[in-house]
């Protein structure tokens, strides 16, 4: 019995050992399989990494295509690989009959066409000048250089006309894509302004003149026709900066927008897009602008084409001040302006700080013949401007009101007792003159002073955690801050150019010396301090 048990135990031990060996064998087999898979994968990657690079080429035309007696294709094609024009064989598995000019091909290391690839759709932008009878295109770049290109297969049936924009492939042989036409809306700020004449203070005379010049012809065409009058083509608003030239142009566009329920359009030219270093590009943009104006005017809409800083665009030809691009821009502008003669709904309004730099042909009668000077405000006009911003609804200190603060602000700005002296200018004839703050004041400056008052009131409210009231002290501080800001800028300006832009009369300025006095110190004719008792007073 014992012997039988021993044998049974031995068999069980042997079976268990066998199971353990089988498990180890399975684990070893799995490990070997994983190692084999990894080795195969590594070999595949190694083969891929060691493959020579494939290159791209552009299909020009099929050179030969035959089939031998066993039905095997034997073909070759003419391709452009970079700048190299070559004839290369076509692999047997690539149907040669499907290869078309302009396709992108893939070449093996042996320069055999092994497949095709998606065509590139990015590249240089060109403008179509002419479509030839056989479908080829004459295109031009921004410099005017022309070349002939063919169409890629995707453009074979696309209708193209002059002025269409296309993309040509890197080889510069094929047009591969068509771009949307550049619209004038990309170059213009097109809007119906919300500025009215009621928002403009102190410019009653200028507003009356521009109403007579612009609004009257639009509203009374029949009377103009009865008296044989032709509406003006353009108006020039000129004068020192910051005095409302742009506001007037926007207000007249707003006024025309409400005429008999019509829709008025204000096209404000974006200056940076208008000037272009490439020959012919600026002229093309001017054509786009006037095309847009004609399109809107044909709908019966009143169109204002507003060109700000006109002196930068239409300089005197041959002046040598710039790169003389105006020798072609000015004629193009004049041609478009004269073409507006048949349109009843378009008028050009230009604005400039330097009317002396605009070409005389632009300003002659029949073009921009109506010239309206928008000068610096006098004290009465300044009160009207300040009253637009110091309104009755603001919180004022007890014992004062908007009118009293407006008078105090204007009196302080226009003080000419030497307490607001900024600089002394010397003219080419030796004459000298001391400039006060009143000599450089503008509507924009007056508004900025009022904004300073309001900002100081806000800061005081935050500081004291209570609503601050506007008082005489805040006005005095605002005028002082504006004075110091203007005076600081005078140390870094070109005297002659600054005087011309700001319309400082008296001759040609050869020197501008900022006065060393503090705010409120009186100076005499030579710019020397004589009294400091008025410092800080209104």
Buried (B, 14 or more C-beta within 10 A) or exposed (E): EEEEEEEEEEEEEEEEEEEEEEEEEEEEEEEEEEEEEEEEEEEEEEEEEEEEEEEBBBBBEBBEBEEEEEEEBEBBBBBBBEEEEBEBBBBEEBEBEEBEBBBBBBBBEEBBBBEBEEBBEEBEBBBBBEBEEEEBBBBBBBEEEEBEBBBBBBBEEEEBEEEBBBBBBBBEBBBBBBEEEBEBEEBBEBBBBEBEBEEBBBBEEBBEBBBEBBBBBBBBBEEBEEEEEEBBBBBBBBBBBBBBBBBBBBBBBBBBBEBEEBBBBBBBBEEEBBBBEEEBBBBBBBBBBBEBBBEBBEEEBBBBBBBBBBBBBBBBBEEEEEEEBBEBBBBBBBEBBEBBEEBBBBBBBBBBBBBEBBBEBBBEEEBBBBBBBBBBBEBEBBBBBBBBBBEEEBEBBEEBEBEBBBBBBBBBBBBEEBBBBBBBBBBEEEEBBBBBBBBBBBBBBBBBBBEBBBEBBEEBBEEEEEEBBBBBEBBBBBBBBBBEEBBEEBEEBEBBEBBBBBBBEEBEBBEBBBBEBEBBBBBEEEBBBEBEEBBEEB
